[in-house]
C-alpha cells in the first residue's frame, strides 16, 4: 500500500553541500542555454518556421531557448492527436495512470536542482522560490495520483433493498491547458497531470514567457513512460491559437491560470454552444487577486511586518496570492509601516542566479513597463516612502516600492499590479478594515494578524476570500494542507491541491441494477 501523502521538503540552502549541488545545476543549465525546442504532437517533435526567443529576465541579452510557434493548423493536428490518444488512455486503469505520475514525480525529485535552475534562468526566480516551485510540482503529482486511486474505489451510497447501486468516475475527453508564467513548473504540471490522471488527454499551451520549462517537463514525461498523444506540447502566441483551442469542437474542458481579462475571454468563448455540440465546455480558472493583510491594534507587530514584507515582495510580488494592500489599525499604523520599510530595506535585489538575491527581476518587458506605469500612478495616490525606481538595466529590475496613506478607492488599491508594489491603508477600526479588504472585485487570499479571538472569528465569517490566513503570510499555500482557489473575479474557486479538484476533470456515472 502506498504511504500517505507528505509535502516535499524544501532544500536547506544554508548547507554547503546543497549550495554546491545547486551551483553545479546552474552551471549545467547555463551550458544548455540557447537551444531550439520544437512542438510535440502525438509521437513527433516538430519544427516550425516561426519561432520565439525566451529570455532570461535577470539578463535580457541572454536567450534561454528558441521555441517553435504553432499556428491554427498545427493546433488542429494537436487536438486530433489528443482525441486519438484518449480512446486508449481512458481505458487505462486509474491505478496505472497514477503510477505514471509517481514515476514522473520520482524523476523530478532526482532532477530537482536541474529543473529549479531552469526556473532561475527562465522565470527569474531566486534559489528558494525556484526550489519551492519544483517541490510543489512534485507534490501535485504525488497528491493527484493518490486522489485518483481514492476516487477509483467503491464510492459510498445509501443502501437500497433489492438494488445494487454503483457510482463511478469517467474522464471527460480532450482538454486545453493554459498555465501561467509565474509558476511555470508547479501549476503547469499540476493542471496537466490532474487532467491526465483522471483519464483525459490534453493540448498544453505553455506560457509564452516560460516555454522551455514546459518543454523540459515534456521530456520528463517521455522518460516516465506516458504514452504519446496524452500530452501534446503546443507553444504559440495566445492571439494566434488561444481562441482556436478554446472554441475547437473537440475541446471538452479548459484549465486556465492567468489574468482576469484572459480568463473572462476564455469563459465567454467556452460558453458559446458549438454547432452540433454535445456538451458544455468546463472552465477551471484561477484569475489572480488583490490581496489584503489586516493588522489589528493588538497584533504582534514584528510578526505583522514580516508577513507583509514577505507576502508583498517574494518573487517580486508576482504571485497571484501576493499582498498588495496592507490595512492597518490607526493606533499601530505608523509603527507597522516603519517596521515593514526597515525589513524591505534589507532585501537584496539582484540577479536570480546569485544566491544572495532576495528579490529578482519581473518577468518581461511588458510587465516591467506596466508596473512602472502603476508606480507613476501611485505617486499621485499616496506617499512614496520606499523604492519607486529601476534597478540594474541589464534585466527587468524594479525596486520594492511602498506607498502609504492610500485611499481604499485608489487605483493602486483596486487593480492587480502583479509586481513589487505595496499600498498601506489606514483603518479606524476592525469593521472598517474588513470593509476595505472586501472592497475589491477579487477574492483570492487574505490574512489577519491579531491576538483577539473574537475578531479572528469575525474575519472567518466576513473576510470574503478563498484562502484566509491568520497570524501568518498570505502566500505559500501547500498542496493538501491549503487547497487553493478564490472567489469572484479570482476565478472558479477550483481549489487546486484539494480533495475535490480532480472532480472537475471527471464526470460521475451511476449504475443501478435491480435484483
C-alpha positions, 0 to 999 in steps of 0.5 A: 500500500502506498504511504500517505501523502507528505509535502516535499521538503524544501532544500536547506540552502544554508548547507554547503553541500546543497549550495554546491549541488545547486551551483553545479545545476546552474552551471549545467543549465547555463551550458544548455542555454540557447537551444531550439525546442520544437512542438510535440504532437502525438509521437513527433517533435516538430519544427516550425518556421516561426519561432520565439526567443525566451529570455532570461529576465535577470539578463535580457541579452541572454536567450534561454531557448528558441521555441517553435510557434504553432499556428491554427493548423498545427493546433488542429493536428494537436487536438486530433492527436489528443482525441486519438490518444484518449480512446486508449488512455481512458481505458487505462486503469486509474491505478496505472495512470497514477503510477505514471505520475509517481514515476514522473514525480520520482524523476523530478525529485532526482532532477530537482536542482536541474529543473529549479535552475531552469526556473532561475534562468527562465522565470527569474526566480531566486534559489528558494522560490525556484526550489519551492516551485519544483517541490510543489510540482512534485507534490501535485503529482504525488497528491493527484495520483493518490486522489485518483486511486481514492476516487477509483474505489467503491464510492459510498451510497445509501443502501437500497433493498433489492438494488445494487447501486454503483457510482463511478468516475469517467474522464471527460475527453480532450482538454486545453491547458493554459498555465501561467508564467509565474509558476511555470513548473508547479501549476503547469504540471499540476493542471496537466497531470490532474487532467491526465490522471483522471483519464483525459488527454490534453493540448498544453499551451505553455506560457509564452514567457516560460516555454522551455520549462514546459518543454523540459517537463515534456521530456520528463514525461517521455522518460516516465513512460506516458504514452504519446498523444496524452500530452501534446506540447503546443507553444504559440502566441495566445492571439494566434491559437488561444481562441482556436483551442478554446472554441475547437469542437473537440475541446471538452474542458479548459484549465486556465491560470492567468489574468482576469481579462484572459480568463473572462475571454476564455469563459465567454468563448467556452460558453458559446454552444458549438454547432452540433455540440454535445456538451458544455465546455468546463472552465477551471480558472484561477484569475489572480487577486488583490490581496489584503493583510489586516493588522489589528491594534493588538497584533504582534507587530514584528510578526505583522511586518514580516508577513507583509514584507514577505507576502508583498515582495517574494518573487517580486510580488508576482504571485497571484496570492501576493499582498498588495494592500496592507490595512492597518489599525490607526493606533499601530499604523505608523509603527507597522509601516516603519517596521515593514520599510526597515525589513524591505530595506534589507532585501537584496535585489539582484540577479536570480542566479546569485544566491544572495538575491532576495528579490529578482527581476519581473518577468518581461518587458511588458510587465516591467513597463506596466508596473512602472506605469502603476508606480507613476500612478501611485505617486499621485495616490499616496506617499512614496516612502520606499523604492519607486525606481529601476534597478540594474538595466541589464534585466527587468529590475524594479525596486520594492516600492511602498506607498502609504496613506492610500485611499481604499478607492485608489487605483493602486488599491483596486487593480492587480499590479502583479509586481513589487508594489505595496499600498498601506491603508489606514483603518479606524477600526476592525469593521472598517478594515474588513470593509476595505479588504472586501472592497475589491472585485477579487477574492483570492487570499487574505490574512489577519494578524491579531491576538483577539479571538473574537475578531479572528472569528469575525474575519472567518465569517466576513473576510470574503476570500478563498484562502484566509490566513491568520497570524501568518503570510498570505502566500505559500499555500501547500498542496493538501494542507491549503487547497487553493482557489478564490472567489469572484473575479479570482476565478472558479474557486477550483481549489487546486491541491484539494480533495475535490479538484480532480472532480472537475476533470471527471464526470460521475456515472451511476449504475443501478441494477435491480435484483 
